[in-house]
Each structure stands twice: as structure tokens, then as C-alpha cells.
């Protein structure tokens, strides 16, 4: 039932913010701030809204997004979201 575990893991990621944060830190070796920005990306938050929520400028958020892309080996935020939710 390996397929079931993957499905449950993906479901848990969507519903448990703590699980998502831990997975972001573990899989992609993100800093705490990068993980917070990544959570905004996963929710589909705009850069402006994410920057406001996290108390940083849009330029600073964008710098964190670039670091996330580099660490995850992707070119776009859409690719990052797809990689996060892809089965392991």
C-alpha cells in the first residue's frame, strides 16, 4: 500500500501547516524565513501580500524566492509547487 502512504502524505501537507514547514526545511534545506516564503508560494499568495504578511519588502521576498528556486532546482514558483506536491 505504498501508494496510499503517498496520498496520505500529500493530503497531510495540504491540511497541516506544521507538516508542510517541516517538510520544506527537510527536503529543500530552507532557512526558517525561506520556509515561510515557500508556504506563501504554496498557498498562491501574491508577492505583495506575502511581503506584507511576513513584514518584508517585495524585493526581499523576491530574493528569498530566488534562493528557494535555486535550492529546489527549479526555475519558477509553479515548478516549486509541483515539485513539493509530487510523490517522493
C-alpha positions in Angstrom: 0.0 0.0 0.0 2.8 2.3 -0.7 0.6 4.5 -3.0 -1.8 5.1 -0.1 1.1 6.4 2.1 2.0 8.9 -0.6 -1.6 10.1 -0.9 -1.9 10.5 2.8 1.4 12.4 2.9 0.2 14.8 0.2 -3.2 15.2 2.0 -1.4 16.0 5.3 0.8 18.6 3.6 -2.3 20.5 2.4 -4.0 20.4 5.8 -1.2 20.6 8.4 0.9 23.8 8.2 3.4 22.3 10.6 3.9 19.3 8.4 4.5 21.5 5.4 7.0 23.6 7.2 9.0 20.6 8.5 9.0 19.1 5.0 10.2 22.3 3.4 13.1 22.5 5.9 14.0 18.9 5.5 13.6 18.3 1.7 14.9 21.6 0.4 17.2 22.7 3.3 15.5 26.1 3.5 16.0 28.6 6.3 13.1 29.4 8.5 12.4 32.7 6.6 12.7 30.9 3.2 10.2 28.2 4.5 7.8 31.0 5.5 8.1 32.5 2.0 7.7 29.0 0.5 4.5 28.5 2.4 3.2 31.7 0.8 4.1 30.3 -2.6 2.3 27.0 -1.8 -0.9 29.0 -0.9 -0.7 31.0 -4.1 -0.2 34.3 -2.2 0.9 37.3 -4.3 4.4 38.7 -3.6 2.8 41.9 -2.3 0.5 40.1 0.1 3.2 37.7 1.2 5.7 40.5 1.8 3.1 42.3 3.9 2.2 39.2 5.9 5.9 38.5 6.6 6.9 42.1 7.3 9.4 42.5 4.5 9.7 44.4 1.2 8.6 42.8 -2.0 12.3 43.0 -3.2 13.4 41.0 -0.1 10.7 38.4 -0.6 11.7 38.1 -4.3 15.3 37.4 -3.1 14.1 34.7 -0.9 12.0 33.2 -3.7 15.1 33.1 -5.9 17.0 31.2 -3.2 14.1 28.8 -2.8 14.1 28.1 -6.6 17.9 27.6 -6.5 17.8 25.2 -3.6 14.8 23.2 -5.1 16.4 23.1 -8.5 13.5 24.8 -10.3 13.1 28.0 -12.4 9.6 29.1 -11.4 7.3 29.1 -8.4 4.9 26.9 -10.3 7.6 24.3 -10.7 8.4 24.6 -7.0 4.8 23.9 -6.0 4.6 21.0 -8.4 7.9 19.5 -7.0 6.6 19.9 -3.4 3.4 18.1 -4.1 5.0 15.4 -6.4 5.2 11.9 -5.0 8.6 11.2 -3.5 
